[in-house]
Amino acid sequence: MSARSPRHHSFAGTTAISGIGATEFSKDSGRSELRLAAEAVRSALDDAGIAPAEVDGLVTFSADTNPEIEVARTLGMGDLTFFSRIHYGGGAACGTVHQAAMAVASGAADVVVCYRAFNERSGHRFGTGIQGRAPVANAENAHFSWYAPQGLLTPASWVAMFAQRYLHATGATTEDFGRVAVADRAFAATNPAAWFYGKPITLEDHQASRWIVEPLRLLDCCQESDGGQAIVVTSLERARDGARAPAVIEAAAQGSGAQQDMMTSYYRDDMTRLPEMGVVARQLWETSGLGPDDMQCAVLYDHFTPFVLYQLEELGFCEWGEAKEFLRDGHLMPGGKLPTNTHGGQLGEAYIHGMNGIAEGVRQMRGSAVNQVEGAEHVVVTAGTGVPTSGLILGVDRR
């Protein structure tokens, strides 16, 4: 990577998240994905104290089935001056806020709502991977021809390849993966909004859970959930006049690494790293002027437990190969050095493509989280890994 001068993003410190809203998280919502989106967006706007007619921007995922104009018409919004979609599945999560903040800072829009809603359990299940997908000959699908004939058909199987190499190279064990799941479930157990509320697990439970694709067990894999989540982004000045305390967007970034594939970047020189998260991390620290030691908590994308270890290393919370010791010391747990996924994460609360993790970061900065970290002033939030990804640093408003 060529040397770059320190980054300065005009949205950093001048934009904020002023509202968050969600539906309940379930395995069978019983209603359309558009209704889930509308409910989540309306809830977020109510939280911010902003009327739908004041919204002039919308951002979502390329995978979302709810067109911006349908959401706008359903909720009675007026003219839209900005709308954007971001590709690469869960890697888009923090990127939606990134896009919204840039739109607000540039003057393209004043109030931008980011949303994601799906019936991912009762409808199309992402865990099935490419099975049943029509064989369309295009650039996005072509690389699967190298893997599908070998039986690599699902996200779990794709990540298992990385996980096996990581174990071999670092001396970590599957119990270290399990420690991520145990931490998530410890927080979920005290979160009434979590699917696994009241249901903590032990390391023994993790080790006894069935294999999905070795070395991944059932409890290494995130849930499949129905639900919606929305985030309202506006200027910090406007957010200060809102109904709730704002969470300041101190940094936001997207990143893709060299030789990037969609969860199958097997031809890189080293399969024990996530260069795309490294690209994001460098931007976050440069933009904010902060570092790992300034974070009191974290929300790390946990679709599969091994990639949480990778992220701890890419973000600089520990050196390469040392995430296992970080976990063994209990740092992700309640009372640890870096309480992580305090809502329960995607393993414990719900899998809403990482958007519910952003909402938890906001709650931590407001001081309203059910598992509030005492003295939390900064939180790092990440999006999906193994794909082009994104991240945020949110902070407390110190006006």
FENJOLIN-V669692 format. One record per residue. RES is the residue in one letter. OMEGA is omega in whole degrees, -180 to 180 (NA if undefined). Layout:
BEGIN
res,omega
RES,OMEGA
RES,OMEGA
END
This chain:
BEGIN
res,omega
M,-180
S,-179
A,179
R,173
S,179
P,-177
R,169
H,179
H,-174
S,-179
F,-176
A,180
G,-180
T,179
T,-175
A,170
I,-175
S,-179
G,175
I,179
G,-178
A,167
T,167
E,178
F,-173
S,173
K,179
D,-173
S,-179
G,178
R,-174
S,177
E,177
L,178
R,176
L,179
A,-178
A,179
E,-178
A,-179
V,-180
R,178
S,180
A,179
L,176
D,179
D,-179
A,-175
G,-177
I,179
A,179
P,-178
A,180
E,-179
V,176
D,177
G,177
L,178
V,176
T,-179
F,175
S,-179
A,-176
D,-178
T,-174
N,-179
P,-179
E,-177
I,177
E,177
V,-179
A,-178
R,-179
T,-175
L,178
G,175
M,179
G,-179
D,173
L,178
T,180
F,172
F,-172
S,176
R,-176
I,-175
H,172
Y,171
G,-176
G,177
G,-178
A,-167
A,-179
C,177
G,177
T,178
V,176
H,180
Q,-179
A,-180
A,177
M,179
A,180
V,-178
A,-178
S,-177
G,179
A,179
A,179
D,180
V,-178
V,178
V,174
C,-177
Y,174
R,-179
A,179
F,168
N,-171
E,175
R,-179
S,179
G,179
H,-176
R,-178
F,-179
G,178
T,177
G,-176
I,179
Q,-179
G,180
R,178
A,-178
P,-180
V,-178
A,175
N,-174
A,-177
E,-177
N,-171
A,-174
H,178
F,179
S,177
W,-172
Y,-176
A,179
P,179
Q,179
G,179
L,-170
L,-172
T,175
P,179
A,-180
S,179
W,-179
V,-179
A,178
M,178
F,-177
A,-180
Q,179
R,-180
Y,178
L,-178
H,-173
A,-172
T,-176
G,174
A,179
T,177
T,174
E,177
D,173
F,-179
G,-180
R,174
V,-180
A,180
V,179
A,179
D,-176
R,176
A,178
F,180
A,-176
A,-179
T,-178
N,-177
P,179
A,-175
A,176
W,-179
F,174
Y,179
G,-176
K,175
P,176
I,175
T,176
L,177
E,177
D,179
H,-176
Q,180
A,-179
S,-171
R,176
W,169
I,169
V,-177
E,12
P,-179
L,175
R,180
L,-176
L,170
D,-171
C,-178
C,180
Q,163
E,-169
S,167
D,176
G,179
G,179
Q,179
A,-176
I,178
V,-180
V,176
T,178
S,178
L,-180
E,180
R,-179
A,180
R,178
D,-176
G,-176
A,-176
R,177
A,-179
P,168
A,-175
V,175
I,-177
E,176
A,174
A,-176
A,169
Q,180
G,172
S,-178
G,176
A,179
Q,-177
Q,168
D,179
M,179
M,-180
T,-179
S,-173
Y,-174
Y,171
R,180
D,-173
D,180
M,179
T,179
R,176
L,-176
P,-180
E,177
M,174
G,177
V,179
V,-177
A,-179
R,179
Q,-179
L,-178
W,-180
E,-176
T,-174
S,-173
G,180
L,179
G,-179
P,-178
D,179
D,-179
M,177
Q,179
C,-178
A,170
V,-175
L,-175
Y,-170
D,175
H,174
F,-172
T,-176
P,-176
F,171
V,177
L,177
Y,-176
Q,177
L,-180
E,-180
E,-179
L,176
G,176
F,173
C,180
E,179
W,178
G,-176
E,179
A,180
K,178
E,178
F,179
L,-178
R,177
D,176
G,-173
H,179
L,-173
M,171
P,-178
G,-179
G,-180
K,-178
L,178
P,-170
T,-179
N,-174
T,173
H,-176
G,178
G,179
Q,173
L,-172
G,-180
E,-180
A,175
Y,176
I,177
H,175
G,-178
M,177
N,174
G,176
I,179
A,178
E,175
G,177
V,180
R,178
Q,180
M,175
R,-174
G,-175
S,-179
A,180
V,174
N,-174
Q,175
V,-177
E,177
G,-179
A,179
E,-180
H,176
V,174
V,-179
V,180
T,178
A,-172
G,-177
T,-171
G,179
V,170
P,-165
T,-176
S,-179
G,-180
L,160
I,178
L,-179
G,176
V,176
D,-177
R,-180
R,NA
END
